[in-house]
Amino acid sequence: MGGDKKADLAGPGIGNYDELKEILPNDYESLLDVRETQQALFKLKRFIEDELCKALNLMMVEVPLIVTRESGINDMLDRDGSRGPVEFYISNDHGKNPINAQIVQAATKWKRPALKEFMCKTNEGICTDMRAVRKDYFLDHDHSSYVDQWDWERVIDDKDRNLDFLTGIVKKIWDVIKRADTYMREEFPKLNSDKYPPVPEELTFLHAEEILDMFPDLPRKQRETKILQKYPAVFIYGIGWPLKDGYPHEMRAVDYDDWCTPTIEKNGQQMHGLNGDILVWNPVTRRRHELTSMGIRVNKETLIEQAKMGKQEDILDQPYHQAILNDEIPLSVGGGIGQSRLCMYLLRKAHLGEVSVTVWPRILKDMCAERKIFVLE
């Protein structure tokens, strides 16, 4: 079982199309047709964007699609190197002023210096309509190489670096999601189907250690599945710190979320991490469904500690990391809310391709068509 746990740490996705064929629903019928879906998508995205900015005191800003390799700004997603960015060389001026460029995988680290650039004060922040490419995903029903997120970030004080503050932020985001569900069902009555329940009223908050205690022999995704069958909407604290079985709940990069700070103690056990994920039970796919990751970001002490733990101390010389170590950019909390992921969930869709246009292999498109799941092209 240990090997299974290790394999489950980095990289989402199912892994092969034989398995996916067994997972896709056979009784699916979209509640909205293709035209209605497009109308609903844009209403839903406007609602989420506007209400998220109100709830967290954010302003919309422009965000890069391309960054330089040398900046260290790109989000490396995991600390094992399994998911690298798309890179390309810009010769520029016949090679006299070249640029080693990368397409962003997320705007996580870009946002924190941006808080300073946009002159945000404490409890003010930014929100972006972020687009990215993640070339190393396995393309299944809810993972795509094309990624769209509301990547947001907000300035905090040192006194806010605690679990209660993080919990308060998570609850505000969940309130926006619940109200979005109500709004969409009012705007598009077809979504009021007896087949699928509304979004749960409450989030259940659990630490990764607590979930491991409940299901000690199961790998991470199976633990999440089990807990979501009991609680259909959860926030899992503490993702990145090695748990009592020696494995983290899931791998996290060393240089954005703070997953090493000691937080609460339960049953004599010290727990760590000022970050987490919102996951829900998707009644259409009948599977776990991740909506957002977020966390209080590293300060200089926790950046150094996590870099040591991840054996990545060499990154500390990069401009982004130096800015943290020299107190040149604000302390912050932030996260990324998957746009297509959330739209898929709230519009009761069986596949990410019904709400976003990207590339899919023929085997997957044929598999979906057999089940009345029509992906956009």
N, C-alpha and C positions, 0 to 999 in steps of 0.2 A: 504493500500500500504506500510505503514511503516514496517509491518511484513515481507512482501516480500523483502524489501530492506535489512532487517537484515539477513534474510536467505541467501541472495545472497553474503554476505561478505566473508565467509570463505569456502574454499574447492571448487575446480572446479568440472566439470562433469555435466551431464544432470540430473541424479537422479533416473530414472527407465527405464526399457527396452521397455515398451509400448511407451513412448515418443521417445526413440531412434529409434524405428521401423518406426516412422513417419518422422524421420529426415534423415536417410540414403538414399542416392540417388537411384532411381530406373532405371536410364538411364546410369549407369556407365559402362565403359569399359576401363581397364587399357591401357595406351599408350605403356607401356613396359611390356614384358612377365616376368616371374619369373626369368629366367636366366639373361636377360638384366637388370632387376632391381638390381640384386646383383652387376653386373659390374658397373652400374651407381652409386650405393651407395658408393662403395669404391673410385671411382674417385671423387665423390662429396665431400666426407669427407676429402680426402687428400687436395683438393683444398681449402675448407673452412679453415681447420687447418693451412695450409701454409700461406694463404693470411691474415687471422686474425692475425697471429703472426707478419707478415710484417707490417700490417696497424697500430697495436697498440704497436709494439716493445716488443713482448712477447717471452718467451722461453717455450718449452714444458717441463713439470715436472711430476713426478709420484705423485699420489694422493691416499689417503686411502679409502678403502671400509668400514673399521671398525675403530671406535674410542671408547674411554672409556666414560662412562656416566659422570664421575666426571670432565672431562676436560671442559665441557660446549661447546665443539667445534661443536657438531651436530647442524644442521639447523632445528629449530622447525617449520619453514614455516609460521605459523600463531601464533598470541599471545593469542588465545582462547583455545589452547590445543586440538583442534579437530583432528589434524593429528600428531600422535606420531610415533616415530621410532620403528623398530624391535629391541628388546633387547634380549640378551642371556647371560648366566653366563658361564664363563670359569673357571672350578675348579682349573686347573693348579697346579701341584705338590701336588695332593691329598688335595686341599683346603688350602694349606699353603700360596700360592701366587695367589689368585684368581683375576679375572678381570670381572667387570661388563661392558659388551661390547654392543655397538649399531652399527647397519648398518647405514651408513650415508643416510640422505635424500637429502642433497646437500653439496657441499664443501665450502659453502659461508664463514663460519668463520674460517675454516682451512687455507684458502688461505692467509689471512692477516698476521698471524705469519710466514707463509711460505715465504712471500716476504723478511722478515728479514733473514730467514734460508738460502735462495738462494742468499743473498747479492745483492738484486735489489736496484738500485739507482733511484732517481726521474726520472719519465717517462720511467722506465723499468718495466717489469712485467712478469707474468707467465700465462700459459694456461694448462689446464688439460683435459684429456679424462676421464671424471668423470662418474662412474656408481653408481646408488643408488637404494634403494627400498622405495617406499611410499605405505605402506599397506592400508592406509585409503582412497585412491582414489576410486571413483566409476568408473568401467572399461567401457568406452564407445568407441567412434570412435577416440578420440584424447587424452585419458588419460589412462595410464597404470601404474601398480605397479612397473614395471621396468622403470627406468629413466636414460637416457644417455644425458650428457650435455658437451659442451665446457665451463667449469667453468674457468673464467679468472679474473685476478686481476692485478692492476698496481699502482705503487707508485706515489703519487702526493704531491705537496706543499700545504700549507695552502691557498695560494692565488688562487689555482685551485678549491676551494670549492664553486663553483658558477654554475648557470644555463648555462651560455655560454660555459663553459668548458665541462659540461656534454653533451650539444647539439653537440659539435664538435666530441666527442667520438661516439655518436649515429650515426652521419652522416658517419663516417668511417666504422662502422659496416654495415650500410645499403648499402654502396658502395660495400663491399665484397659480400653481398647477391645478389645484382644486377648482379655483374660480374660472380658470380657462376651460376646464371640463364642463362646468355648468353653462358657461357662455356658448360653447360650441353646440351643446345639446339644445339650447334655446334657438340658436341660429339655424341649426340643421336637425330638425326633429327626427329624421331617420336614424340618428345616432342613439335615440332612446329605445334601444332594443332590449327585450327581455333576455336575449342570448348573452349579453355582456353587462356586468354590473358597473355602476359609476365608479369613479376614482375613490378609493378609501378615504374616509374622513381624517384618520389619524395616521401618522408615522410611528412606528415602533423603533426606539433607539436601543441598539445593542452594540457592545464592543466585540471585535473579532475574537477575543479570548473567550467570551461567553458563548459564542456560536461554536467554537472549537470544543468547549466543554460539553456542549449538547451532542455534538456529532464527531467525536475524537478520531474515528477511523476513516472519515470521508474526506476526499479532496475538496478544495475550496468551492468549486462551482456546485458540487453536489450538496455541500453544507448550505450554500445560498438557496438552492432549490428547496431543500427541506424546510428552512426557516420561513421562506416565502409562502409555502403551502399552509403554514400556521398563521403568519402575519403577512398580509398581501402587500404591504408597503413598509420598508425598513430603511433606516440609516445605520450603516455599519461604521463604527468608529475604529481608528487605529489600524490603518492599512499600510503596511511597509515594515513595521517592527517585527522581528522574529518572535513567534508565539511559543508556547510551552513545548510544542512538538518540534521546534527547531526551524520551522518554516514561517515566513510572513504569510498573512492572508492572501496577499498578492504583491508582486513586485511594484515598487514605486521608485521613481527617479530620486536621487539623493539631494537635489538642489532646488526643489520648489516646496512641496508640502513638508510640514514638520511632523514626522512620524516617530520621532524618538523621545519627545518630552514626556516624562512621567505625568500621568493624570490621576485617575481614580484608583482606589484599592478596593477589591471585592474578595471576600472570603480569604483574606490574607495574601491575595495575589496582586502585585503591582501591574497596572496596565499603562500603555504608552500610546501617544499619537493624538495630534490635534487636527486630524483630517478624517475623511470618510466618503462613502458613496451612498446615494439613494438608489435602491433597487425596488422594483415592483414585480408582482406576479401579473404576467400578460395573459388575460383570459382568452385571447385569440390564438396565440401560439402555444398557450399552456406551458410557458417556460419562464425562467428568470429573465428580467429585462432591466438593464442598467440605464438610468436616465442622466445621472450627473455625478461627477467627482468634484470634491472641493476640499479646502483646508486652509488653516492658518499657515502662512508661509514661514520658511526658515528664517531665523535671525543668524547673526554671525556665529554664535556658539553652536547652534544645532546644525548649521551648514557644515562646519568643520567636523563635528561628530559623525554626521551621516556620510560625509565624503570618506572619512576613515573607515567606517563600517562597510561602505561599498567599494573600498580600495580604489577610489577615484580622486585622490588628493591632487592629481595633476591638473584637474579642471579649475582649481582655485585661482589660477593665474589669469583666467579669462576675464574680460571686462565686466560681464554681468556679476560674476562672483566677487570680484574686487569691489564692486559698488556696494555689495552687501557687507563685506568685511570692513569697509571703511565708512559705514553708516551714511552712504551717499544717496540711498533710495529708501523710501518709507517702509516701515513694517506694514504688512497687509494680510488680508484674507481674500481668497478668490476661488474661482472654479470654472468649469466648463459644462454647460447644459447642452446635450446633444439635440440639435434642432429636429433632424429627421427622426431620431429615436423617439423624442417626445411626441412629434406629430403622428408617428406610427401608432404609438400607444393611445393617444387621445382620439384619433380618428378610427380606431379599431381595425387596423390594417395587419395583414399577415406577413408582409415583407417590406423591407426598407425601400425597395425599388418602386413601390407604389406611391411614395411621397418624395423621391429624389431621382434625378437623372444622372446615371453614371454607367460604368461598364460592368457587365456580368458575363460569365462564360455561357456558351450555348447550352451546356448540360444543365445549368441552373435555370435558365429561361424556359427550357422545355419542361423541366420538372415542375416549375411554377404554373405554366400554362395548363398542364394536365389537371391542376387543382383549382382552376379559375382564379389564380393569382396572376395578375397582369402587370408586369413591371414596365416602367416608362423607358422609352428609348429616345 
